Amino acid sequence: MLVLAGREPLAVGHLRSVYQHPQHADELIKLMRSDVVEKRWNARGRWLKRLPRTRHYIGYLRELKEYIAARALSDSGDLPIVRMIGLVETDLGLGLVSEKVVDADGALAPTLAAVYAKRGFAPDLRAALDAFLEGLLGGNVIVGDMHAWNIVYGRDSRGGPRLIMIDGFGEKHAIPVSSMSRVINRYRTRRLFKRMLAQLERLVPVENAP
């Protein structure tokens, strides 16, 4: 069992905290936040959340399953989603392990929101966005949640720099229509992508805007 208590997380998200893997420099461990679990899954009146046997780990299952499914359709494995490694027991609960995406200096890669804030839709960012979308469509990746804070710009063992989705992928609907139809999945992915770009422009000011 890995000991993470007392360590500072590298990042804290809406649902999870992200820790450096203490034994592997190129890996991260994502852990469910205990306060979120208590509020969303353990609170009274949240019985629907307790229906899945995986409970608060349902997101782990969704992302692992989607990575495996997309990888099965990709000969190279060069997908615009983070490389999933597996699960690990920690003193803070079950952790989801993924590859670390880094910038040129080896630090955590910046989010799409942070990159956009510095230079807006510069030509290189537009090219990266086009490649990102084509990668999702080409790999038939099912996206459950796409926004400018769960996409980072950096490199991993597969190369880069490029845009990589670090979470939010996988089928979320009770009726898995995206899994059943590639046409529907492509339509939904394009719609989520356009909505994400509009949200980015609306919520993130560009530092050097005229």
trRosetta pair geometry for C-beta under 8 A, 3 or more apart (Angstrom, degrees):
i j d omega theta_ij theta_ji phi_ij phi_ji
1 89 4.8 -66 -113 113 81 106
1 90 6.4 133 -175 -124 82 22
1 91 6.1 95 150 -56 119 72
2 21 7.8 -69 -140 -152 159 69
2 22 6.0 161 -159 31 112 118
2 23 7.4 -115 -111 -8 117 111
2 29 7.4 -153 89 -77 155 167
2 88 6.0 26 3 148 127 124
2 89 7.1 150 18 92 77 55
2 90 4.6 -38 72 -107 92 82
2 91 7.3 -121 95 -4 50 78
2 95 7.3 -42 55 18 129 145
3 6 7.9 5 153 34 98 107
3 22 7.5 1 63 -1 66 164
3 90 7.3 153 -92 -160 14 79
3 91 5.2 24 -121 -2 59 131
4 7 5.1 -78 -168 35 63 124
4 19 5.4 -7 -146 -155 131 172
4 22 7.3 -153 -89 -30 74 120
4 29 7.1 -123 -85 86 147 143
4 31 7.3 -180 92 -37 161 152
4 90 5.0 8 2 -175 118 132
4 91 6.2 -173 33 48 71 88
4 92 5.1 -66 69 2 116 123
4 95 7.8 111 -22 -68 152 143
5 91 5.2 -65 -17 97 108 127
5 92 6.1 157 -64 -59 76 99
7 19 6.0 73 108 -142 130 120
7 20 7.6 -123 172 47 136 88
7 22 7.6 -122 -81 -73 158 110
9 12 5.5 97 90 -65 141 81
9 17 4.1 -95 -104 179 158 106
9 18 5.7 105 -175 62 104 47
9 19 5.3 -79 -119 -76 70 71
10 18 5.1 -61 60 103 95 96
10 19 6.4 143 0 -120 90 23
10 20 5.8 100 -45 -41 122 82
10 28 7.2 -85 37 -129 141 113
10 108 6.0 140 164 -55 128 142
11 17 7.4 173 92 -158 50 53
11 18 4.4 10 55 44 90 120
11 108 6.9 154 -38 -168 122 170
12 16 7.9 -158 -152 106 48 43
12 17 5.0 -17 -111 -110 75 81
12 18 7.4 -147 -73 18 32 76
12 33 7.3 72 -158 -85 95 127
13 16 5.1 15 53 57 113 71
13 17 7.3 -167 24 -82 72 31
13 18 7.0 64 -13 -23 104 103
13 149 7.9 148 -130 140 101 116
13 167 7.8 68 175 44 176 148
14 36 7.7 102 144 -106 56 146
15 32 6.5 -43 158 -134 86 72
15 33 6.3 -160 172 16 34 103
15 36 5.4 174 -138 152 57 166
15 59 7.0 96 123 -8 154 167
16 30 4.7 18 166 -177 146 98
16 31 6.0 146 -159 72 88 36
16 32 5.8 -58 -102 -98 78 36
16 33 6.2 -160 -110 -25 21 83
16 96 8.0 -48 -137 37 152 117
16 167 7.7 166 30 -86 139 171
17 30 7.4 159 79 -154 39 55
17 31 5.2 -20 60 63 88 94
17 33 5.7 105 -25 -81 93 84
18 28 5.5 -5 -171 -180 100 125
18 29 7.3 151 -157 78 52 45
18 30 5.4 -22 -102 -100 73 73
18 31 7.9 176 -84 20 27 72
19 28 6.8 146 75 -165 42 71
19 29 4.7 -22 65 64 97 97
19 30 7.8 177 21 -82 72 26
19 31 6.6 26 -2 -3 113 113
19 95 7.6 -61 44 -134 116 139
20 25 7.7 -8 -171 -135 109 47
20 28 6.6 -56 -109 -113 36 67
20 29 7.7 10 100 20 12 88
20 100 7.9 21 -125 -90 73 139
21 24 4.4 -9 103 55 136 84
21 25 7.5 -122 68 -61 94 13
21 27 3.9 9 2 89 148 98
21 28 6.2 -129 -27 -94 89 14
21 29 5.4 116 -83 -28 75 98
21 97 6.7 54 -86 -133 128 106
21 100 8.0 -128 10 -43 104 116
24 27 4.0 31 98 20 120 118
25 100 7.6 -81 140 26 52 150
26 99 6.2 -15 149 -153 91 79
26 100 5.1 -143 -170 35 45 107
26 156 7.9 116 -175 -152 108 79
26 157 7.2 73 170 -52 144 105
27 85 6.2 -22 -131 -1 121 163
27 97 5.6 4 -180 -170 120 101
27 98 7.1 158 -154 83 74 30
27 99 6.2 -60 -105 -113 64 39
27 100 5.9 -129 -81 -23 9 95
28 97 7.1 159 81 -149 45 54
28 98 5.6 -19 61 64 94 79
28 99 7.5 34 16 123 87 13
28 100 5.0 119 -32 -84 97 83
29 88 6.3 -71 -119 54 120 127
29 90 6.7 102 165 -49 150 145
29 95 4.1 0 -171 176 108 139
29 96 7.1 138 -159 66 56 42
29 97 5.6 -24 -99 -94 71 72
30 95 6.4 143 63 -164 41 77
30 96 4.5 -25 59 62 100 98
30 97 7.9 -168 17 -74 75 24
30 98 6.9 21 -10 9 112 109
30 167 7.4 119 -116 -77 167 135
31 90 6.7 -74 -92 58 128 143
31 92 5.3 17 -158 111 157 119
31 93 5.7 119 -155 67 105 106
31 94 7.8 153 -126 84 76 41
31 95 5.2 -42 -78 -104 84 86
31 96 7.8 180 -71 20 38 75
32 36 6.6 -124 178 73 84 113
32 37 5.4 76 141 -58 123 114
32 56 5.2 85 -147 144 164 121
32 57 7.1 -101 -35 -81 138 63
32 93 6.2 -71 46 111 93 153
32 94 7.9 29 8 65 106 79
33 36 4.2 75 75 8 103 109
33 37 6.8 -174 89 -11 52 84
34 37 5.6 -52 -146 35 35 114
34 38 6.3 36 156 -20 66 105
34 92 7.8 -107 -46 -170 111 90
34 93 7.7 170 -76 -26 89 140
35 38 5.8 -53 -149 35 31 112
35 39 6.3 23 156 -13 64 110
36 39 5.9 -61 -145 42 31 106
36 40 5.6 2 168 3 70 118
36 56 7.9 132 110 -146 92 130
37 40 6.6 -67 -128 50 20 92
37 41 5.2 -37 -165 37 62 118
37 42 6.3 50 140 -11 73 108
37 56 4.8 -11 -120 -97 96 168
38 41 7.5 -32 -69 54 9 76
38 42 4.9 -44 -138 48 45 125
38 43 6.8 78 151 -49 56 85
39 42 7.6 29 -2 49 15 83
39 43 5.5 11 -159 -32 33 131
40 43 7.0 49 -29 16 6 110
40 46 6.2 156 174 -151 38 154
40 49 5.8 -176 154 -140 78 163
40 56 7.2 112 86 -105 111 105
41 46 6.3 -144 -123 124 17 139
41 49 4.9 -133 -109 135 61 127
41 50 6.3 119 -166 -76 76 76
41 55 5.6 84 -159 -179 139 99
41 56 4.6 -88 -36 -61 160 104
42 46 7.4 31 54 60 17 134
43 46 4.9 77 71 -4 83 126
46 49 4.4 -16 163 24 100 123
46 50 6.7 102 114 -21 81 96
47 50 5.6 -63 -154 38 42 110
47 51 7.2 66 148 -47 67 85
48 51 5.8 -27 -162 -9 40 117
49 52 8.0 -54 177 26 39 93
49 55 7.4 58 147 -150 79 68
49 56 7.9 28 167 -75 110 71
50 55 6.3 2 -130 -114 55 94
52 55 6.1 -174 87 -59 85 30
52 58 5.0 50 105 -87 158 129
54 57 4.7 -105 173 79 92 88
54 58 4.5 127 94 -81 116 65
54 60 7.4 -143 177 55 128 97
54 61 5.2 -56 -139 -15 170 140
55 58 6.7 -156 86 -31 17 94
56 59 7.8 -25 169 12 52 98
57 60 4.6 -31 -176 25 81 123
57 61 6.5 82 131 -20 83 94
57 94 6.1 5 -102 78 134 138
58 61 5.6 -53 -154 36 40 112
58 62 6.3 43 149 -23 69 106
59 62 5.5 -51 -144 35 34 114
59 63 6.3 26 161 -14 67 106
59 167 7.6 27 171 -170 120 116
59 170 7.8 148 -153 57 55 147
60 63 6.3 -65 -151 39 25 102
60 64 6.2 19 158 -13 65 112
60 87 6.9 61 -180 -94 136 110
60 94 7.3 -46 -55 122 169 118
60 96 4.7 -155 -120 -81 100 124
61 64 6.0 -59 -143 41 27 107
61 65 5.9 26 160 -19 65 113
62 65 6.0 -60 -146 38 23 110
62 66 6.3 17 159 -15 62 110
62 144 6.9 5 160 -23 141 153
62 169 7.8 177 136 100 94 51
62 170 3.4 124 161 135 92 154
62 171 6.7 -141 -147 54 100 55
62 172 6.9 35 -144 -81 151 68
63 66 5.9 -55 -142 38 30 108
63 67 6.3 33 157 -21 64 105
63 84 6.4 158 136 -90 96 138
63 96 7.1 60 69 -168 133 148
63 167 6.4 -48 -98 -138 144 72
63 169 6.0 90 -122 68 77 80
63 170 5.2 -101 -75 -32 42 135
64 67 5.9 -55 -148 34 29 111
64 68 6.4 26 155 -16 64 107
64 84 5.6 178 -110 163 63 156
64 86 7.7 64 -120 -119 124 40
64 87 7.9 -30 -76 -46 148 97
64 96 7.6 -133 -52 -140 103 110
65 68 5.9 -59 -151 38 29 109
65 69 6.2 27 154 -18 66 110
65 170 6.2 87 67 -131 94 114
65 171 8.0 -60 99 27 125 95
66 69 5.5 -54 -142 39 33 111
66 70 6.0 28 161 -14 68 108
66 81 7.6 -74 119 146 110 171
66 141 6.8 72 171 -155 111 77
66 142 5.7 -120 -128 54 120 95
66 169 4.9 -159 112 130 153 97
66 170 3.8 -131 -28 -89 134 74
66 171 7.0 164 -80 -6 109 70
67 70 6.1 -58 -143 41 26 105
67 71 6.0 27 157 -20 63 112
67 79 7.8 173 -139 73 70 154
67 81 6.5 -142 -101 108 84 129
67 83 7.6 111 -155 -149 132 35
67 84 4.1 170 32 14 176 129
67 169 7.5 99 -59 92 71 129
68 71 5.7 -57 -143 39 27 112
68 72 6.4 34 155 -28 62 104
68 84 7.9 -67 -42 65 71 134
69 72 5.8 -51 -153 26 29 114
69 73 7.1 14 153 -8 60 106
69 142 7.8 6 88 10 139 109
70 73 6.0 -65 -157 41 36 104
70 74 6.2 17 152 -9 71 118
70 79 5.4 80 137 -116 127 155
70 81 6.8 77 72 33 162 135
70 139 4.8 42 -164 159 105 113
70 140 6.7 -170 -116 76 79 70
70 141 4.9 21 -104 -95 139 80
70 142 8.0 -145 -62 12 107 70
70 169 7.9 -25 -23 158 145 140
71 74 5.7 -70 -138 46 34 102
71 77 5.6 18 -136 -116 91 85
71 79 7.0 -93 -80 -17 65 140
73 139 6.2 132 89 -162 113 61
73 140 5.8 -25 102 41 167 115
74 77 5.5 133 108 -79 116 29
74 78 6.8 -150 173 39 131 55
74 79 5.7 -142 -23 -59 171 100
74 139 5.2 -11 -66 -122 121 100
77 83 7.8 48 164 -110 112 106
77 158 7.0 -135 110 -105 91 131
78 135 7.6 -100 125 -137 80 116
78 158 5.5 161 -117 -178 73 130
78 159 7.5 1 -132 32 111 117
79 135 6.3 136 -156 169 45 108
79 139 4.9 79 -118 -106 100 169
79 141 6.5 123 -165 -69 119 129
80 131 7.6 151 -81 127 134 78
80 132 5.0 138 -159 -142 159 66
80 135 3.7 104 -18 101 116 141
80 136 5.9 -65 55 -53 122 74
80 139 7.5 -173 20 16 79 139
80 141 7.4 -120 58 4 84 160
80 162 6.9 -107 -118 135 93 118
80 163 6.2 21 -160 96 119 77
80 164 5.7 -149 -170 -113 61 52
80 165 6.1 68 130 3 82 90
81 136 7.9 90 -43 -100 97 81
81 139 8.0 -137 4 95 107 154
81 141 5.9 163 -28 -139 130 148
81 164 6.7 125 -129 -168 12 77
81 165 4.7 -31 -110 65 71 99
81 166 7.9 164 -162 -80 61 19
81 169 5.2 -23 -124 -14 141 161
82 98 4.8 39 137 176 126 134
82 99 6.1 -168 -177 54 87 83
82 101 6.3 -102 -111 -34 100 118
82 156 7.4 137 -138 -61 68 161
82 164 5.7 95 -71 156 66 115
82 165 6.8 -111 -14 93 80 52
82 166 4.7 57 -38 -124 135 55
82 167 7.4 -15 21 -53 131 54
83 98 6.5 143 82 -166 51 78
83 99 4.1 29 62 5 104 129
83 156 6.2 177 6 144 115 150
83 157 6.9 -33 10 41 159 108
83 158 7.0 149 -50 -21 127 118
84 96 7.7 -48 -143 177 99 98
84 97 7.6 104 -169 89 60 60
84 98 5.4 -46 -110 -106 50 88
84 99 7.9 -95 -59 -2 14 82
85 97 4.2 -63 72 112 114 103
85 98 5.9 178 6 -103 91 26
85 99 6.5 124 -43 -47 109 69
86 97 5.4 0 62 52 59 113
87 94 6.1 -13 -168 -174 113 101
87 95 6.8 145 -161 79 60 52
87 96 6.3 -34 -104 -104 69 51
87 97 6.7 -174 -92 8 14 94
88 94 7.6 147 75 -161 39 56
88 95 4.8 -25 65 66 88 105
88 97 5.4 67 -9 -42 113 121
89 94 6.5 -38 -105 -106 55 61
89 95 7.5 165 -104 18 6 89
90 93 6.3 -3 67 58 92 38
90 94 7.4 147 26 -111 81 12
90 95 4.8 53 -7 -23 123 122
92 95 7.5 61 74 -63 94 104
98 166 7.2 136 114 -160 155 80
99 156 5.1 81 128 -157 130 130
99 157 6.3 -97 -153 4 150 105
100 108 7.3 -93 -168 -106 99 70
100 156 7.2 163 85 -116 43 95
101 108 7.4 55 81 -158 68 60
101 109 4.4 -48 124 7 94 134
101 152 5.2 137 100 88 138 133
101 154 4.4 126 159 75 91 122
101 155 7.0 156 -158 68 73 21
101 156 5.0 -56 -102 -61 71 103
101 160 7.7 117 -153 -60 94 168
101 164 5.3 -164 -109 66 154 141
101 166 6.6 -119 15 -87 133 112
102 105 7.7 -125 167 73 104 48
102 106 5.1 -12 180 -147 143 32
102 107 6.3 134 -154 66 88 26
102 108 6.6 -76 -113 -107 60 20
102 109 5.6 -179 -149 -49 7 83
102 154 5.3 178 81 176 23 136
102 155 6.3 -39 65 62 73 73
102 156 7.4 122 16 -86 75 57
103 106 7.2 -52 65 18 65 17
103 107 5.3 -10 36 62 107 81
103 108 7.3 28 -9 94 94 27
103 109 5.1 143 -55 -108 71 56
103 110 6.4 46 -75 -10 126 83
103 153 7.9 44 -101 98 85 74
103 154 5.1 -87 -76 -113 48 109
103 155 7.9 100 -127 18 17 83
103 161 7.6 19 -136 -103 55 128
104 161 7.5 -54 -59 -54 83 127
108 152 7.6 -88 165 -144 80 150
108 154 7.9 -112 167 -50 39 164
109 152 4.0 104 101 158 114 122
109 153 5.8 -165 175 73 112 39
109 154 2.6 -107 -103 -23 131 139
109 155 7.5 157 -84 17 127 45
109 161 7.8 156 -131 -138 122 104
109 164 7.5 63 80 44 161 111
110 114 4.0 -112 -179 84 111 133
110 115 5.5 134 105 -51 121 83
110 152 6.4 155 86 -151 30 85
110 153 5.9 -16 70 48 83 93
110 154 7.3 136 27 -51 57 104
111 114 4.7 101 55 3 76 99
111 115 7.2 -142 97 -2 43 85
111 148 6.3 93 152 147 107 70
111 149 5.1 -5 -159 -130 151 47
111 150 7.8 15 -136 -27 110 15
111 151 6.7 90 -162 74 72 55
111 152 5.5 -62 -101 -98 43 70
111 153 7.7 67 157 5 11 81
112 115 5.7 -55 -147 38 35 111
112 116 6.1 34 155 -19 68 108
112 148 4.3 -116 86 -155 106 77
112 149 7.5 -107 46 -58 85 25
112 151 4.3 16 -20 89 125 105
112 152 6.9 -123 -32 -93 69 21
112 153 6.3 110 -87 -35 59 99
112 163 6.4 39 -85 -132 111 115
112 200 7.1 -65 126 -112 109 137
113 116 5.9 -57 -146 39 27 110
113 117 6.3 34 154 -27 63 107
113 148 3.9 108 -61 129 85 114
113 149 5.4 -2 -6 -73 133 70
113 200 6.5 -149 -103 -131 73 93
113 203 7.9 -42 -132 97 119 107
113 204 5.1 -162 -156 -91 88 148
114 117 5.6 -50 -147 29 30 116
114 118 7.0 27 156 -19 60 104
115 118 6.2 -62 -160 31 32 108
115 119 7.3 -41 168 37 64 93
115 125 6.2 162 138 -111 119 125
115 153 5.0 46 -54 11 151 145
116 119 7.5 -104 -149 60 26 57
116 120 6.3 34 -169 -124 69 23
116 121 7.1 7 -132 -64 93 58
116 125 6.8 135 -89 -175 69 157
116 148 6.6 -47 12 -157 138 141
116 200 5.7 -5 114 177 176 121
116 204 5.6 74 97 109 118 145
116 206 7.0 -88 151 -94 71 88
117 204 5.2 -101 -77 175 89 111
117 205 6.8 49 -134 82 87 51
117 206 6.1 -172 -151 -116 37 44
117 207 5.7 64 156 -25 78 94
118 206 7.7 -43 65 -154 10 73
118 207 5.8 -6 -118 24 39 124
118 208 7.4 29 177 2 45 106
119 122 4.5 -6 134 -33 119 125
119 125 7.0 163 88 -19 107 136
119 206 7.2 -18 142 -155 5 110
119 208 6.8 3 -106 40 51 122
120 125 7.8 -179 110 50 41 149
120 206 4.3 5 -66 -116 92 147
120 208 7.7 -107 -13 65 103 87
120 209 6.7 106 -61 -84 126 87
121 125 5.7 -135 -147 87 44 118
121 126 5.3 62 177 -65 94 97
121 129 7.9 -36 -138 -2 96 147
122 125 4.9 87 56 10 76 105
122 126 7.1 -143 93 -7 36 88
123 126 5.7 -55 -146 36 32 111
123 127 6.4 32 156 -19 66 105
124 127 5.6 -51 -148 35 34 113
124 128 6.4 35 151 -20 65 105
125 128 5.5 -52 -147 37 35 113
125 129 6.3 39 152 -22 66 103
125 153 7.9 -53 -119 -99 87 151
126 129 5.6 -52 -147 35 32 113
126 130 6.4 36 152 -20 64 103
127 130 5.7 -51 -150 34 32 113
127 131 6.4 30 152 -16 64 107
128 131 5.7 -55 -147 39 32 110
128 132 6.2 39 151 -26 65 106
128 153 6.7 32 163 -123 158 111
128 161 7.8 -27 -114 122 135 88
128 162 6.0 -179 -144 -145 99 58
128 163 5.0 118 157 -21 104 105
129 132 5.5 -51 -146 33 31 117
129 133 6.5 29 157 -16 64 103
129 163 6.6 55 -88 -11 46 158
129 197 7.6 73 -163 -90 146 116
130 133 6.1 -57 -151 37 29 107
130 134 6.3 25 154 -14 64 110
131 134 5.7 -57 -145 41 31 111
131 135 6.2 37 154 -25 65 107
131 162 6.4 -88 105 -147 133 112
131 163 7.3 142 79 31 93 100
132 135 5.7 -56 -151 32 27 113
132 136 6.7 26 153 -17 62 103
132 151 7.3 49 -158 -157 151 134
132 162 7.1 162 -75 169 85 93
132 163 4.0 -28 -80 75 133 126
132 165 7.9 117 -165 -36 112 91
133 136 5.8 -54 -152 34 34 110
133 137 6.3 25 155 -12 67 108
133 189 7.5 141 -152 143 80 107
133 190 7.4 67 -162 -104 121 65
133 193 5.3 55 -108 -130 114 158
134 137 5.8 -57 -143 43 32 108
134 138 5.7 32 158 -20 68 112
135 138 5.8 -53 -134 40 26 110
135 139 6.1 9 167 -3 62 113
135 141 7.7 15 127 2 73 131
136 139 6.4 -71 -145 48 21 97
136 141 4.6 -88 -148 50 69 115
136 143 6.5 -2 -157 -42 135 121
136 165 7.8 61 -86 -11 113 136
136 189 5.4 -178 131 -169 126 140
136 193 7.8 178 54 -68 151 124
137 140 7.3 21 -176 -76 32 42
137 186 5.6 59 -135 -125 98 93
137 189 6.2 177 -80 94 77 147
137 190 7.7 38 -81 -59 121 88
140 182 5.6 -57 -124 -127 121 100
140 185 6.2 61 -161 103 78 148
140 186 7.9 -56 -117 -62 70 84
141 165 8.0 152 146 42 151 142
141 169 5.9 -43 174 -150 109 129
141 189 7.4 102 78 -108 77 140
142 169 6.5 117 84 -176 59 78
142 170 6.0 40 91 -144 105 13
142 171 5.0 -7 136 -63 154 71
142 178 4.7 117 -128 127 112 131
142 179 6.4 -20 -71 -71 153 70
142 185 5.8 -79 -99 -138 79 122
142 189 7.9 -122 -129 -70 35 107
143 146 5.0 15 168 -49 136 111
143 165 7.3 -106 -116 -140 107 169
143 168 6.6 18 -163 129 80 93
143 169 5.5 -53 -109 -115 56 71
143 188 7.4 -171 58 120 90 99
143 189 5.5 105 20 -113 119 84
143 192 5.6 -155 99 79 131 161
144 168 5.7 -147 67 178 83 60
144 169 6.4 136 12 -150 86 15
144 170 5.3 -22 -21 70 124 64
144 171 6.7 136 -75 -147 105 6
144 172 3.8 103 -139 -28 119 119
145 150 6.8 59 110 33 96 159
145 167 7.9 -6 71 120 110 78
145 168 3.7 -106 72 -149 86 106
145 172 7.4 69 -34 -39 87 152
146 150 7.2 -129 -137 68 37 113
146 151 7.3 33 -159 -42 79 118
146 165 7.2 -59 -117 -117 85 130
146 168 6.1 149 -75 134 43 139
146 189 8.0 91 -30 -147 152 63
146 192 4.4 98 35 153 128 117
146 193 6.5 -39 124 -78 157 50
146 195 7.7 112 79 72 104 97
146 196 4.9 -70 124 -63 99 139
147 150 5.7 73 58 17 78 96
147 151 7.6 -164 90 0 37 96
147 168 7.4 -166 19 -108 79 166
147 196 5.6 -163 -112 -127 38 99
147 199 6.5 -59 -134 97 90 148
148 151 6.2 -63 -140 44 36 106
148 196 6.2 146 -46 -180 76 97
148 199 6.9 -162 -7 98 108 102
148 200 4.5 107 -53 -96 145 104
148 204 6.7 -79 94 -25 159 145
150 165 6.1 31 130 -157 89 77
150 166 5.7 -135 -173 54 68 82
150 167 5.2 -93 -155 60 120 76
150 168 4.6 86 128 -10 159 133
151 163 5.5 10 174 -174 111 103
151 164 7.0 161 -156 79 65 32
151 165 5.2 -35 -98 -95 78 62
151 166 7.2 174 -100 3 24 81
152 163 7.3 162 83 -148 32 56
152 164 5.7 -24 63 62 81 85
152 166 5.7 39 0 -32 111 122
153 161 5.8 46 166 173 79 116
153 162 7.2 -130 -145 121 65 15
153 163 5.5 -30 -94 -91 74 65
153 164 7.8 150 -97 16 25 75
154 160 5.8 34 132 155 39 156
154 161 5.5 -59 -140 -131 19 95
154 162 7.9 -46 67 49 27 45
154 164 6.9 -66 54 23 76 118
155 159 6.3 -82 -146 149 99 28
155 160 2.9 -165 -101 64 73 123
155 161 5.1 -82 -50 -86 89 57
155 162 7.4 83 -92 17 62 73
156 159 7.6 -3 61 41 59 30
156 160 6.4 83 13 -16 56 132
156 164 6.8 67 -10 -74 122 170
159 162 7.2 43 108 -1 86 121
160 164 7.5 -52 -96 -32 130 120
165 168 6.2 -99 -179 60 115 102
165 169 5.8 102 116 -44 136 114
171 176 4.8 21 -176 -130 149 102
171 178 5.8 -173 -109 64 95 112
171 179 5.2 -20 -78 -43 148 112
173 176 6.0 154 78 -94 92 41
173 177 6.4 -28 89 19 150 85
173 178 6.9 121 24 4 124 102
176 179 3.9 -5 154 27 115 121
176 180 6.1 122 107 -21 80 93
177 180 5.5 -61 -145 42 36 109
177 181 6.0 -18 172 25 73 109
177 184 5.3 -71 143 125 101 159
178 181 7.0 -80 -130 59 22 72
178 184 5.8 -129 -99 107 51 101
178 185 4.1 95 -160 -93 84 89
178 188 5.8 -71 -96 40 116 149
179 185 7.6 93 -55 -70 24 126
180 184 7.5 18 74 40 79 135
181 184 3.9 65 90 12 119 108
181 185 6.4 172 95 -12 63 83
182 185 5.5 -55 -146 39 34 113
182 186 6.3 38 155 -22 67 103
183 186 5.9 -53 -150 33 28 110
183 187 6.5 28 151 -18 62 107
184 187 5.6 -55 -151 36 33 114
184 188 6.3 29 155 -16 67 108
185 188 5.8 -56 -144 40 31 108
185 189 6.1 32 157 -21 66 108
186 189 5.8 -55 -144 36 29 111
186 190 6.4 28 158 -17 64 106
187 190 6.1 -58 -151 37 27 108
187 191 6.4 25 153 -18 63 110
188 191 5.6 -56 -147 38 32 113
188 192 6.2 32 156 -17 67 105
189 192 5.8 -54 -146 38 30 109
189 193 6.2 34 153 -23 64 107
190 193 5.6 -54 -147 35 31 115
190 194 6.5 29 156 -17 65 104
191 194 6.0 -54 -148 36 30 107
191 195 6.3 28 154 -16 64 108
192 195 5.6 -57 -146 40 31 111
192 196 6.1 36 154 -25 66 106
193 196 5.7 -53 -148 32 28 113
193 197 6.7 27 154 -17 62 103
194 197 5.9 -53 -151 35 33 110
194 198 6.5 31 153 -16 65 107
195 198 5.7 -56 -148 39 33 111
195 199 6.2 35 153 -20 66 107
196 199 5.6 -55 -147 37 30 113
196 200 6.3 37 152 -26 64 105
197 200 5.5 -50 -148 30 32 116
197 201 6.6 28 156 -14 64 103
198 201 6.0 -55 -150 37 32 107
198 202 6.2 26 153 -17 65 113
199 202 5.7 -62 -144 41 30 110
199 203 5.8 -1 169 3 69 118
200 203 6.7 -71 -132 47 19 91
200 204 5.5 -29 -171 25 62 121
201 204 7.3 -56 -97 51 12 83
205 209 6.8 -103 -179 7 79 137
206 209 4.0 105 77 -49 104 104
